[in-house]
Amino acid sequence: MERMQAEALEAKAEGIVGVDIHEESHGWGSHVIEFFAIGTAIIPDEDAEDHVIPDPQTVLDLS
């Protein structure tokens, strides 16, 4: 996650969306856990004068 954040900051992103995190244990190493995280950095279009990133909205109703 820190690497993803660092890369997004380096790219001057305003945020990261669609983050998916996977955790997996391997049989060949009882003390080994693999983490895999992927997401999409949101970078504003500098050519758009009215560019605004809207607030996130709930996709699934959790109630």
Phi and psi restraints in degrees (value plus and minus 20) as a CYANA .aco file:
   2 GLU   PHI     -83.1   -43.1
   2 GLU   PSI     -59.5   -19.5
   3 ARG   PHI     -85.3   -45.3
   3 ARG   PSI     -61.3   -21.3
   4 MET   PHI     -81.6   -41.6
   4 MET   PSI     -64.2   -24.2
   5 GLN   PHI     -83.7   -43.7
   5 GLN   PSI     -62.7   -22.7
   6 ALA   PHI     -83.1   -43.1
   6 ALA   PSI     -62.5   -22.5
   7 GLU   PHI     -86.8   -46.8
   7 GLU   PSI     -56.7   -16.7
   8 ALA   PHI     -87.0   -47.0
   8 ALA   PSI     -62.1   -22.1
   9 LEU   PHI     -82.6   -42.6
   9 LEU   PSI     -60.8   -20.8
  10 GLU   PHI     -82.8   -42.8
  10 GLU   PSI     -54.3   -14.3
  11 ALA   PHI    -104.9   -64.9
  11 ALA   PSI     -17.0    23.0
  12 LYS   PHI      41.0    81.0
  12 LYS   PSI      18.4    58.4
  13 ALA   PHI     -97.1   -57.1
  13 ALA   PSI     133.0   173.0
  14 GLU   PHI    -112.0   -72.0
  14 GLU   PSI     -30.9     9.1
  15 GLY   PHI     156.0   196.0
  15 GLY   PSI     157.4   197.4
  16 ILE   PHI    -148.3  -108.3
  16 ILE   PSI     110.8   150.8
  17 VAL   PHI    -143.3  -103.3
  17 VAL   PSI     145.3   185.3
  18 GLY   PHI      43.7    83.7
  18 GLY   PSI      15.8    55.8
  19 VAL   PHI     -92.6   -52.6
  19 VAL   PSI     110.4   150.4
  20 ASP   PHI    -146.0  -106.0
  20 ASP   PSI     104.5   144.5
  21 ILE   PHI    -138.0   -98.0
  21 ILE   PSI     110.0   150.0
  22 HIS   PHI    -139.6   -99.6
  22 HIS   PSI     120.7   160.7
  23 GLU   PHI    -147.1  -107.1
  23 GLU   PSI     113.7   153.7
  24 GLU   PHI    -164.0  -124.0
  24 GLU   PSI     115.7   155.7
  25 SER   PHI    -119.8   -79.8
  25 SER   PSI     126.9   166.9
  26 HIS   PHI    -131.9   -91.9
  26 HIS   PSI     120.2   160.2
  27 GLY   PHI     -86.6   -46.6
  27 GLY   PSI     -45.2    -5.2
  28 TRP   PHI    -100.2   -60.2
  28 TRP   PSI     -27.7    12.3
  29 GLY   PHI    -167.8  -127.8
  29 GLY   PSI      84.9   124.9
  30 SER   PHI     -86.2   -46.2
  30 SER   PSI     -39.3     0.7
  31 HIS   PHI    -128.9   -88.9
  31 HIS   PSI       1.8    41.8
  32 VAL   PHI    -132.7   -92.7
  32 VAL   PSI     105.9   145.9
  33 ILE   PHI    -146.6  -106.6
  33 ILE   PSI     109.4   149.4
  34 GLU   PHI    -120.4   -80.4
  34 GLU   PSI     110.5   150.5
  35 PHE   PHI    -133.9   -93.9
  35 PHE   PSI     116.2   156.2
  36 PHE   PHI    -152.3  -112.3
  36 PHE   PSI     101.6   141.6
  37 ALA   PHI    -147.4  -107.4
  37 ALA   PSI     116.7   156.7
  38 ILE   PHI    -159.1  -119.1
  38 ILE   PSI     124.4   164.4
  39 GLY   PHI    -179.0  -139.0
  39 GLY   PSI     155.7   195.7
  40 THR   PHI    -137.3   -97.3
  40 THR   PSI     102.3   142.3
  41 ALA   PHI     -98.8   -58.8
  41 ALA   PSI     116.6   156.6
  42 ILE   PHI    -120.6   -80.6
  42 ILE   PSI      94.8   134.8
  43 ILE   PHI    -135.7   -95.7
  43 ILE   PSI     105.0   145.0
  44 PRO   PHI     -85.6   -45.6
  44 PRO   PSI     127.2   167.2
  45 ASP   PHI    -104.4   -64.4
  45 ASP   PSI      88.3   128.3
  46 GLU   PHI     -86.6   -46.6
  46 GLU   PSI     -38.3     1.7
  47 ASP   PHI     -98.5   -58.5
  47 ASP   PSI     -40.4    -0.4
  48 ALA   PHI    -107.6   -67.6
  48 ALA   PSI      97.4   137.4
  49 GLU   PHI     -92.5   -52.5
  49 GLU   PSI     -52.1   -12.1
  50 ASP   PHI    -121.9   -81.9
  50 ASP   PSI       7.0    47.0
  51 HIS   PHI     -89.6   -49.6
  51 HIS   PSI     100.5   140.5
  52 VAL   PHI    -157.9  -117.9
  52 VAL   PSI     111.1   151.1
  53 ILE   PHI    -107.8   -67.8
  53 ILE   PSI      97.7   137.7
  54 PRO   PHI     -89.9   -49.9
  54 PRO   PSI     138.2   178.2
  55 ASP   PHI     -84.2   -44.2
  55 ASP   PSI     126.8   166.8
  56 PRO   PHI     -81.9   -41.9
  56 PRO   PSI     129.5   169.5
  57 GLN   PHI    -142.1  -102.1
  57 GLN   PSI     128.2   168.2
  58 THR   PHI     -87.6   -47.6
  58 THR   PSI     110.4   150.4
  59 VAL   PHI    -110.8   -70.8
  59 VAL   PSI     -61.3   -21.3
  60 LEU   PHI    -133.7   -93.7
  60 LEU   PSI     113.2   153.2
  61 ASP   PHI     -95.6   -55.6
  61 ASP   PSI      98.5   138.5
  62 LEU   PHI    -116.3   -76.3
  62 LEU   PSI     -11.7    28.3
